[in-house]
Amino acid sequence: AGWRGWAALALIVALVGGAVLAAAAGASRTDSAYPRFLAQSHASDVVVSPLGGPGVNGYDAAVGALPGVATSAAVVGINALPLTANGLPDPHAGPAVASLDGRYGRTVDIPKLLAGRLPVSSAPREVAVSQISASQLGLHVGSVLKMVAVSNSPHPRLVPLTTRVVGVFATRGSILPVTYIDRDALVLASFALFRELGPDYWAFDGTYVTLKPGASLAALNAAS
């Protein structure tokens, strides 16, 4: 119900000649376009993230087994940033994100693929990018995207990465940004990249959760 305030405008995202464009559609379709997208993407209801340290060693998986949880998808943020044409980290991009359990982007919060596909979980040099990333960095399927990974150690280690863009996608946040993070460039990497770099390149983690009908968010918060 909270999304009804956006009913004055529907956004159609299209890939035209390698450039990603966003166009406003007429109001006659606004009542159903965005809710349809949420339904088709199996949109999550809430994200649960641990306090005080990584949850990749069991906490994130345990969240998915809590009462009231219908489906879940755990993700990890990797301290790896795309580089701009001048070789500097993109100030409008956050850490790369990867699925921990293979469900994010495939069974929960499934993005709209505008071109190509999602990265294979076992391919550390494959990435997919949001349409915002594609526009800001001039990327398309087949582009080479140079990145840099930064360790969390007292004396940070920089690891240059050369990745290949295998897909361009749109998410509910990149179509209708609600937070400032939604407006940033997003790079979806593979779990193989996180495994290759190791835990010292951990940025954050959390679990996207879809609640069972009638389940209470307050009860989930108390249980987690």
Secondary structure, 3 states (H helix, E strand, C coil): CHHHHHCCCEEEEEEECCEEEEEEECHHHHHHHHHHHHHHCCCCCEEECCCCCCCCCCHHHHHCCCCCEEEEEEEEEECEEEECCCCCECCCECCEEEECCCCECCCECCCEEEEECCCCCCCCCEEEEEHHHHHHHCCCCCCEEEEEEECCCCCCCEEEEEEEEEEEEECHHHHCCCCCHHHCECEEECHHHHHHHCHHHEEEEEEEEEECCCCCHHHHHHHC
